[in-house]
């Protein structure tokens, strides 16, 4: 019914990130985005809240720019 559903990755979090966590989270996100792309994911969603969700959205945009 929704062919894009199997190719979608969503990022969501209800916790705020401390600035000291940003580098580790960015590294994690980059690895996970690469893994998702290698598994055929083509649609990425983020809730848009500040912190993790914003970092996830930026990481996806950066990945698209370098691809």
HTML snippet that shows the backbone in 3Dmol.js (N, CA, C, O; Angstrom):
<script src="https://3Dmol.org/build/3Dmol-min.js"></script>
<div id="view" style="width:600px;height:400px;position:relative"></div>
<script>
const pdb = `
ATOM      1  N   UNK A   1       0.817  -1.195   0.000  1.00  0.00           N
ATOM      2  CA  UNK A   1       0.000   0.000   0.000  1.00  0.00           C
ATOM      3  C   UNK A   1       0.867   1.268   0.000  1.00  0.00           C
ATOM      4  O   UNK A   1       0.581   2.212  -0.737  1.00  0.00           O
ATOM      5  N   UNK A   2       1.911   1.291   0.813  1.00  0.00           N
ATOM      6  CA  UNK A   2       2.830   2.428   0.868  1.00  0.00           C
ATOM      7  C   UNK A   2       4.225   1.922   0.515  1.00  0.00           C
ATOM      8  O   UNK A   2       4.943   1.474   1.409  1.00  0.00           O
ATOM      9  N   UNK A   3       4.634   1.973  -0.738  1.00  0.00           N
ATOM     10  CA  UNK A   3       5.917   1.396  -1.144  1.00  0.00           C
ATOM     11  C   UNK A   3       7.122   2.068  -0.489  1.00  0.00           C
ATOM     12  O   UNK A   3       8.165   1.431  -0.343  1.00  0.00           O
ATOM     13  N   UNK A   4       7.011   3.312  -0.099  1.00  0.00           N
ATOM     14  CA  UNK A   4       8.124   4.038   0.522  1.00  0.00           C
ATOM     15  C   UNK A   4       8.322   3.615   1.972  1.00  0.00           C
ATOM     16  O   UNK A   4       9.377   3.877   2.549  1.00  0.00           O
ATOM     17  N   UNK A   5       7.334   2.972   2.566  1.00  0.00           N
ATOM     18  CA  UNK A   5       7.377   2.623   3.985  1.00  0.00           C
ATOM     19  C   UNK A   5       8.572   1.728   4.323  1.00  0.00           C
ATOM     20  O   UNK A   5       9.182   1.891   5.380  1.00  0.00           O
ATOM     21  N   UNK A   6       8.906   0.802   3.455  1.00  0.00           N
ATOM     22  CA  UNK A   6      10.015  -0.119   3.705  1.00  0.00           C
ATOM     23  C   UNK A   6      11.375   0.532   3.496  1.00  0.00           C
ATOM     24  O   UNK A   6      12.398  -0.056   3.847  1.00  0.00           O
ATOM     25  N   UNK A   7      11.403   1.737   2.930  1.00  0.00           N
ATOM     26  CA  UNK A   7      12.668   2.431   2.674  1.00  0.00           C
ATOM     27  C   UNK A   7      12.793   3.700   3.518  1.00  0.00           C
ATOM     28  O   UNK A   7      13.527   4.619   3.154  1.00  0.00           O
ATOM     29  N   UNK A   8      12.073   3.749   4.651  1.00  0.00           N
ATOM     30  CA  UNK A   8      12.035   4.960   5.471  1.00  0.00           C
ATOM     31  C   UNK A   8      12.724   4.737   6.811  1.00  0.00           C
ATOM     32  O   UNK A   8      12.537   3.712   7.467  1.00  0.00           O
ATOM     33  N   UNK A   9      13.519   5.717   7.196  1.00  0.00           N
ATOM     34  CA  UNK A   9      14.196   5.722   8.492  1.00  0.00           C
ATOM     35  C   UNK A   9      13.766   6.989   9.232  1.00  0.00           C
ATOM     36  O   UNK A   9      13.804   8.083   8.668  1.00  0.00           O
ATOM     37  N   UNK A  10      13.360   6.841  10.487  1.00  0.00           N
ATOM     38  CA  UNK A  10      12.898   7.990  11.286  1.00  0.00           C
ATOM     39  C   UNK A  10      13.792   8.180  12.505  1.00  0.00           C
ATOM     40  O   UNK A  10      14.211   7.215  13.146  1.00  0.00           O
ATOM     41  N   UNK A  11      14.074   9.439  12.811  1.00  0.00           N
ATOM     42  CA  UNK A  11      14.856   9.786  13.988  1.00  0.00           C
ATOM     43  C   UNK A  11      13.975  10.557  14.960  1.00  0.00           C
ATOM     44  O   UNK A  11      13.306  11.520  14.583  1.00  0.00           O
ATOM     45  N   UNK A  12      13.983  10.124  16.209  1.00  0.00           N
ATOM     46  CA  UNK A  12      13.152  10.793  17.206  1.00  0.00           C
ATOM     47  C   UNK A  12      13.785  10.638  18.579  1.00  0.00           C
ATOM     48  O   UNK A  12      14.411   9.620  18.873  1.00  0.00           O
ATOM     49  N   UNK A  13      13.619  11.647  19.409  1.00  0.00           N
ATOM     50  CA  UNK A  13      14.129  11.589  20.770  1.00  0.00           C
ATOM     51  C   UNK A  13      13.359  12.574  21.634  1.00  0.00           C
ATOM     52  O   UNK A  13      12.955  13.640  21.169  1.00  0.00           O
ATOM     53  N   UNK A  14      13.164  12.218  22.863  1.00  0.00           N
ATOM     54  CA  UNK A  14      12.481  13.132  23.787  1.00  0.00           C
ATOM     55  C   UNK A  14      13.452  13.738  24.792  1.00  0.00           C
ATOM     56  O   UNK A  14      13.048  14.531  25.642  1.00  0.00           O
ATOM     57  N   UNK A  15      14.722  13.374  24.702  1.00  0.00           N
ATOM     58  CA  UNK A  15      15.714  13.894  25.638  1.00  0.00           C
ATOM     59  C   UNK A  15      16.530  15.003  24.993  1.00  0.00           C
ATOM     60  O   UNK A  15      16.798  14.980  23.792  1.00  0.00           O
ATOM     61  N   UNK A  16      16.912  15.957  25.798  1.00  0.00           N
ATOM     62  CA  UNK A  16      17.794  17.019  25.315  1.00  0.00           C
ATOM     63  C   UNK A  16      19.232  16.521  25.337  1.00  0.00           C
ATOM     64  O   UNK A  16      19.621  15.747  26.212  1.00  0.00           O
ATOM     65  N   UNK A  17      20.008  16.971  24.370  1.00  0.00           N
ATOM     66  CA  UNK A  17      21.421  16.623  24.317  1.00  0.00           C
ATOM     67  C   UNK A  17      22.243  17.684  25.024  1.00  0.00           C
ATOM     68  O   UNK A  17      21.966  18.880  24.935  1.00  0.00           O
ATOM     69  N   UNK A  18      23.247  17.221  25.720  1.00  0.00           N
ATOM     70  CA  UNK A  18      24.227  18.151  26.283  1.00  0.00           C
ATOM     71  C   UNK A  18      25.255  18.423  25.197  1.00  0.00           C
ATOM     72  O   UNK A  18      25.520  17.563  24.357  1.00  0.00           O
ATOM     73  N   UNK A  19      25.820  19.594  25.214  1.00  0.00           N
ATOM     74  CA  UNK A  19      26.798  19.951  24.190  1.00  0.00           C
ATOM     75  C   UNK A  19      27.971  18.972  24.186  1.00  0.00           C
ATOM     76  O   UNK A  19      28.566  18.726  23.136  1.00  0.00           O
ATOM     77  N   UNK A  20      28.305  18.419  25.338  1.00  0.00           N
ATOM     78  CA  UNK A  20      29.417  17.472  25.430  1.00  0.00           C
ATOM     79  C   UNK A  20      29.107  16.157  24.705  1.00  0.00           C
ATOM     80  O   UNK A  20      30.021  15.369  24.461  1.00  0.00           O
ATOM     81  N   UNK A  21      27.856  15.908  24.358  1.00  0.00           N
ATOM     82  CA  UNK A  21      27.458  14.674  23.681  1.00  0.00           C
ATOM     83  C   UNK A  21      27.421  14.812  22.164  1.00  0.00           C
ATOM     84  O   UNK A  21      27.322  13.805  21.463  1.00  0.00           O
ATOM     85  N   UNK A  22      27.497  16.021  21.645  1.00  0.00           N
ATOM     86  CA  UNK A  22      27.297  16.257  20.221  1.00  0.00           C
ATOM     87  C   UNK A  22      28.245  15.460  19.332  1.00  0.00           C
ATOM     88  O   UNK A  22      27.797  14.850  18.361  1.00  0.00           O
ATOM     89  N   UNK A  23      29.533  15.447  19.634  1.00  0.00           N
ATOM     90  CA  UNK A  23      30.511  14.776  18.774  1.00  0.00           C
ATOM     91  C   UNK A  23      30.235  13.275  18.714  1.00  0.00           C
ATOM     92  O   UNK A  23      30.259  12.688  17.632  1.00  0.00           O
ATOM     93  N   UNK A  24      29.974  12.653  19.852  1.00  0.00           N
ATOM     94  CA  UNK A  24      29.691  11.216  19.886  1.00  0.00           C
ATOM     95  C   UNK A  24      28.391  10.901  19.149  1.00  0.00           C
ATOM     96  O   UNK A  24      28.312   9.902  18.435  1.00  0.00           O
ATOM     97  N   UNK A  25      27.383  11.735  19.314  1.00  0.00           N
ATOM     98  CA  UNK A  25      26.095  11.510  18.651  1.00  0.00           C
ATOM     99  C   UNK A  25      26.236  11.704  17.146  1.00  0.00           C
ATOM    100  O   UNK A  25      25.662  10.937  16.372  1.00  0.00           O
ATOM    101  N   UNK A  26      26.985  12.709  16.719  1.00  0.00           N
ATOM    102  CA  UNK A  26      27.194  12.922  15.281  1.00  0.00           C
ATOM    103  C   UNK A  26      27.901  11.727  14.654  1.00  0.00           C
ATOM    104  O   UNK A  26      27.548  11.300  13.554  1.00  0.00           O
ATOM    105  N   UNK A  27      28.887  11.193  15.345  1.00  0.00           N
ATOM    106  CA  UNK A  27      29.603  10.025  14.845  1.00  0.00           C
ATOM    107  C   UNK A  27      28.658   8.828  14.725  1.00  0.00           C
ATOM    108  O   UNK A  27      28.676   8.117  13.720  1.00  0.00           O
ATOM    109  N   UNK A  28      27.840   8.610  15.743  1.00  0.00           N
ATOM    110  CA  UNK A  28      26.846   7.539  15.722  1.00  0.00           C
ATOM    111  C   UNK A  28      25.870   7.728  14.561  1.00  0.00           C
ATOM    112  O   UNK A  28      25.586   6.780  13.830  1.00  0.00           O
ATOM    113  N   UNK A  29      25.362   8.935  14.390  1.00  0.00           N
ATOM    114  CA  UNK A  29      24.398   9.214  13.320  1.00  0.00           C
ATOM    115  C   UNK A  29      25.004   8.955  11.947  1.00  0.00           C
ATOM    116  O   UNK A  29      24.353   8.370  11.082  1.00  0.00           O
ATOM    117  N   UNK A  30      26.240   9.385  11.741  1.00  0.00           N
ATOM    118  CA  UNK A  30      26.894   9.169  10.442  1.00  0.00           C
ATOM    119  C   UNK A  30      26.999   7.684  10.128  1.00  0.00           C
ATOM    120  O   UNK A  30      26.741   7.271   8.997  1.00  0.00           O
ATOM    121  N   UNK A  31      27.375   6.874  11.117  1.00  0.00           N
ATOM    122  CA  UNK A  31      27.465   5.420  10.909  1.00  0.00           C
ATOM    123  C   UNK A  31      26.090   4.830  10.610  1.00  0.00           C
ATOM    124  O   UNK A  31      25.949   4.009   9.704  1.00  0.00           O
ATOM    125  N   UNK A  32      25.083   5.243  11.365  1.00  0.00           N
ATOM    126  CA  UNK A  32      23.737   4.700  11.182  1.00  0.00           C
ATOM    127  C   UNK A  32      23.125   5.120   9.842  1.00  0.00           C
ATOM    128  O   UNK A  32      22.450   4.321   9.192  1.00  0.00           O
ATOM    129  N   UNK A  33      23.356   6.344   9.436  1.00  0.00           N
ATOM    130  CA  UNK A  33      22.846   6.805   8.141  1.00  0.00           C
ATOM    131  C   UNK A  33      23.507   6.023   7.019  1.00  0.00           C
ATOM    132  O   UNK A  33      22.831   5.598   6.082  1.00  0.00           O
ATOM    133  N   UNK A  34      24.822   5.826   7.098  1.00  0.00           N
ATOM    134  CA  UNK A  34      25.519   5.025   6.084  1.00  0.00           C
ATOM    135  C   UNK A  34      24.976   3.599   6.051  1.00  0.00           C
ATOM    136  O   UNK A  34      24.794   3.029   4.975  1.00  0.00           O
ATOM    137  N   UNK A  35      24.717   3.018   7.226  1.00  0.00           N
ATOM    138  CA  UNK A  35      24.169   1.664   7.297  1.00  0.00           C
ATOM    139  C   UNK A  35      22.780   1.613   6.659  1.00  0.00           C
ATOM    140  O   UNK A  35      22.472   0.697   5.896  1.00  0.00           O
ATOM    141  N   UNK A  36      21.956   2.594   6.977  1.00  0.00           N
ATOM    142  CA  UNK A  36      20.603   2.636   6.412  1.00  0.00           C
ATOM    143  C   UNK A  36      20.632   2.786   4.898  1.00  0.00           C
ATOM    144  O   UNK A  36      19.875   2.118   4.193  1.00  0.00           O
ATOM    145  N   UNK A  37      21.494   3.654   4.397  1.00  0.00           N
ATOM    146  CA  UNK A  37      21.617   3.848   2.943  1.00  0.00           C
ATOM    147  C   UNK A  37      22.068   2.548   2.286  1.00  0.00           C
ATOM    148  O   UNK A  37      21.562   2.178   1.227  1.00  0.00           O
ATOM    149  N   UNK A  38      23.021   1.854   2.912  1.00  0.00           N
ATOM    150  CA  UNK A  38      23.501   0.592   2.336  1.00  0.00           C
ATOM    151  C   UNK A  38      22.419  -0.485   2.337  1.00  0.00           C
ATOM    152  O   UNK A  38      22.500  -1.444   1.570  1.00  0.00           O
ATOM    153  N   UNK A  39      21.415  -0.336   3.185  1.00  0.00           N
ATOM    154  CA  UNK A  39      20.300  -1.286   3.234  1.00  0.00           C
ATOM    155  C   UNK A  39      19.116  -0.841   2.370  1.00  0.00           C
ATOM    156  O   UNK A  39      18.057  -1.469   2.390  1.00  0.00           O
ATOM    157  N   UNK A  40      19.299   0.241   1.616  1.00  0.00           N
ATOM    158  CA  UNK A  40      18.273   0.663   0.675  1.00  0.00           C
ATOM    159  C   UNK A  40      17.324   1.747   1.169  1.00  0.00           C
ATOM    160  O   UNK A  40      16.343   2.058   0.493  1.00  0.00           O
ATOM    161  N   UNK A  41      17.597   2.326   2.330  1.00  0.00           N
ATOM    162  CA  UNK A  41      16.743   3.407   2.819  1.00  0.00           C
ATOM    163  C   UNK A  41      16.931   4.637   1.935  1.00  0.00           C
ATOM    164  O   UNK A  41      18.056   5.012   1.605  1.00  0.00           O
ATOM    165  N   UNK A  42      15.820   5.256   1.559  1.00  0.00           N
ATOM    166  CA  UNK A  42      15.887   6.446   0.706  1.00  0.00           C
ATOM    167  C   UNK A  42      15.106   7.617   1.287  1.00  0.00           C
ATOM    168  O   UNK A  42      15.237   8.744   0.808  1.00  0.00           O
ATOM    169  N   UNK A  43      14.309   7.372   2.298  1.00  0.00           N
ATOM    170  CA  UNK A  43      13.500   8.415   2.915  1.00  0.00           C
ATOM    171  C   UNK A  43      13.884   8.531   4.390  1.00  0.00           C
ATOM    172  O   UNK A  43      13.824   7.552   5.134  1.00  0.00           O
ATOM    173  N   UNK A  44      14.274   9.722   4.799  1.00  0.00           N
ATOM    174  CA  UNK A  44      14.674   9.960   6.188  1.00  0.00           C
ATOM    175  C   UNK A  44      13.764  11.018   6.787  1.00  0.00           C
ATOM    176  O   UNK A  44      13.497  12.050   6.171  1.00  0.00           O
ATOM    177  N   UNK A  45      13.292  10.745   7.999  1.00  0.00           N
ATOM    178  CA  UNK A  45      12.391  11.668   8.684  1.00  0.00           C
ATOM    179  C   UNK A  45      12.971  12.042  10.034  1.00  0.00           C
ATOM    180  O   UNK A  45      13.619  11.235  10.702  1.00  0.00           O
ATOM    181  N   UNK A  46      12.724  13.279  10.415  1.00  0.00           N
ATOM    182  CA  UNK A  46      13.140  13.757  11.725  1.00  0.00           C
ATOM    183  C   UNK A  46      12.029  14.614  12.300  1.00  0.00           C
ATOM    184  O   UNK A  46      11.356  15.352  11.580  1.00  0.00           O
ATOM    185  N   UNK A  47      11.847  14.507  13.612  1.00  0.00           N
ATOM    186  CA  UNK A  47      10.767  15.252  14.255  1.00  0.00           C
ATOM    187  C   UNK A  47      10.959  16.756  14.247  1.00  0.00           C
ATOM    188  O   UNK A  47       9.978  17.495  14.327  1.00  0.00           O
ATOM    189  N   UNK A  48      12.185  17.229  14.153  1.00  0.00           N
ATOM    190  CA  UNK A  48      12.434  18.659  14.071  1.00  0.00           C
ATOM    191  C   UNK A  48      12.691  19.358  15.388  1.00  0.00           C
ATOM    192  O   UNK A  48      12.918  20.568  15.402  1.00  0.00           O
ATOM    193  N   UNK A  49      12.661  18.629  16.505  1.00  0.00           N
ATOM    194  CA  UNK A  49      12.994  19.259  17.778  1.00  0.00           C
ATOM    195  C   UNK A  49      14.483  19.545  17.838  1.00  0.00           C
ATOM    196  O   UNK A  49      15.275  18.928  17.126  1.00  0.00           O
ATOM    197  N   UNK A  50      14.851  20.476  18.684  1.00  0.00           N
ATOM    198  CA  UNK A  50      16.279  20.770  18.838  1.00  0.00           C
ATOM    199  C   UNK A  50      16.963  19.575  19.490  1.00  0.00           C
ATOM    200  O   UNK A  50      16.307  18.727  20.095  1.00  0.00           O
ATOM    201  N   UNK A  51      18.259  19.516  19.365  1.00  0.00           N
ATOM    202  CA  UNK A  51      19.014  18.409  19.942  1.00  0.00           C
ATOM    203  C   UNK A  51      19.186  17.289  18.941  1.00  0.00           C
ATOM    204  O   UNK A  51      19.583  17.523  17.800  1.00  0.00           O
ATOM    205  N   UNK A  52      18.888  16.067  19.366  1.00  0.00           N
ATOM    206  CA  UNK A  52      19.129  14.884  18.556  1.00  0.00           C
ATOM    207  C   UNK A  52      18.441  14.952  17.196  1.00  0.00           C
ATOM    208  O   UNK A  52      19.065  14.666  16.174  1.00  0.00           O
ATOM    209  N   UNK A  53      17.181  15.322  17.173  1.00  0.00           N
ATOM    210  CA  UNK A  53      16.431  15.332  15.918  1.00  0.00           C
ATOM    211  C   UNK A  53      17.013  16.330  14.925  1.00  0.00           C
ATOM    212  O   UNK A  53      17.065  16.053  13.726  1.00  0.00           O
ATOM    213  N   UNK A  54      17.441  17.464  15.400  1.00  0.00           N
ATOM    214  CA  UNK A  54      18.067  18.456  14.524  1.00  0.00           C
ATOM    215  C   UNK A  54      19.420  17.956  14.024  1.00  0.00           C
ATOM    216  O   UNK A  54      19.749  18.128  12.851  1.00  0.00           O
ATOM    217  N   UNK A  55      20.204  17.338  14.907  1.00  0.00           N
ATOM    218  CA  UNK A  55      21.484  16.768  14.477  1.00  0.00           C
ATOM    219  C   UNK A  55      21.266  15.679  13.427  1.00  0.00           C
ATOM    220  O   UNK A  55      22.030  15.580  12.467  1.00  0.00           O
ATOM    221  N   UNK A  56      20.234  14.868  13.605  1.00  0.00           N
ATOM    222  CA  UNK A  56      19.939  13.813  12.636  1.00  0.00           C
ATOM    223  C   UNK A  56      19.588  14.415  11.280  1.00  0.00           C
ATOM    224  O   UNK A  56      20.078  13.954  10.249  1.00  0.00           O
ATOM    225  N   UNK A  57      18.753  15.430  11.279  1.00  0.00           N
ATOM    226  CA  UNK A  57      18.370  16.077  10.023  1.00  0.00           C
ATOM    227  C   UNK A  57      19.595  16.684   9.332  1.00  0.00           C
ATOM    228  O   UNK A  57      19.743  16.564   8.116  1.00  0.00           O
ATOM    229  N   UNK A  58      20.458  17.326  10.093  1.00  0.00           N
ATOM    230  CA  UNK A  58      21.664  17.919   9.515  1.00  0.00           C
ATOM    231  C   UNK A  58      22.605  16.850   8.980  1.00  0.00           C
ATOM    232  O   UNK A  58      23.224  17.037   7.933  1.00  0.00           O
ATOM    233  N   UNK A  59      22.718  15.735   9.685  1.00  0.00           N
ATOM    234  CA  UNK A  59      23.588  14.640   9.242  1.00  0.00           C
ATOM    235  C   UNK A  59      23.094  14.059   7.918  1.00  0.00           C
ATOM    236  O   UNK A  59      23.899  13.736   7.045  1.00  0.00           O
ATOM    237  N   UNK A  60      21.779  13.926   7.766  1.00  0.00           N
ATOM    238  CA  UNK A  60      21.219  13.423   6.511  1.00  0.00           C
ATOM    239  C   UNK A  60      21.496  14.416   5.386  1.00  0.00           C
ATOM    240  O   UNK A  60      21.877  14.014   4.287  1.00  0.00           O
ATOM    241  N   UNK A  61      21.309  15.692   5.648  1.00  0.00           N
ATOM    242  CA  UNK A  61      21.582  16.714   4.616  1.00  0.00           C
ATOM    243  C   UNK A  61      23.059  16.705   4.213  1.00  0.00           C
ATOM    244  O   UNK A  61      23.379  16.800   3.028  1.00  0.00           O
ATOM    245  N   UNK A  62      23.951  16.593   5.187  1.00  0.00           N
ATOM    246  CA  UNK A  62      25.380  16.546   4.880  1.00  0.00           C
ATOM    247  C   UNK A  62      25.700  15.321   4.038  1.00  0.00           C
ATOM    248  O   UNK A  62      26.487  15.404   3.095  1.00  0.00           O
ATOM    249  N   UNK A  63      25.103  14.199   4.367  1.00  0.00           N
ATOM    250  CA  UNK A  63      25.340  12.956   3.608  1.00  0.00           C
ATOM    251  C   UNK A  63      24.860  13.127   2.166  1.00  0.00           C
ATOM    252  O   UNK A  63      25.513  12.659   1.233  1.00  0.00           O
ATOM    253  N   UNK A  64      23.732  13.790   1.987  1.00  0.00           N
ATOM    254  CA  UNK A  64      23.209  14.010   0.633  1.00  0.00           C
ATOM    255  C   UNK A  64      24.112  14.946  -0.158  1.00  0.00           C
ATOM    256  O   UNK A  64      24.286  14.767  -1.363  1.00  0.00           O
ATOM    257  N   UNK A  65      24.686  15.935   0.506  1.00  0.00           N
ATOM    258  CA  UNK A  65      25.558  16.888  -0.188  1.00  0.00           C
ATOM    259  C   UNK A  65      26.858  16.244  -0.665  1.00  0.00           C
ATOM    260  O   UNK A  65      27.394  16.623  -1.706  1.00  0.00           O
ATOM    261  N   UNK A  66      27.361  15.274   0.092  1.00  0.00           N
ATOM    262  CA  UNK A  66      28.637  14.657  -0.304  1.00  0.00           C
ATOM    263  C   UNK A  66      28.452  13.452  -1.213  1.00  0.00           C
ATOM    264  O   UNK A  66      29.430  12.917  -1.734  1.00  0.00           O
ATOM    265  N   UNK A  67      27.223  13.021  -1.408  1.00  0.00           N
ATOM    266  CA  UNK A  67      26.961  11.857  -2.278  1.00  0.00           C
ATOM    267  C   UNK A  67      26.824  12.273  -3.716  1.00  0.00           C
ATOM    268  O   UNK A  67      26.602  11.429  -4.584  1.00  0.00           O
TER     269      UNK A  67
END
`;
const viewer = $3Dmol.createViewer("view");
viewer.addModel(pdb, "pdb");
viewer.setStyle({}, {cartoon: {color: "spectrum"}});
viewer.zoomTo();
viewer.render();
</script>
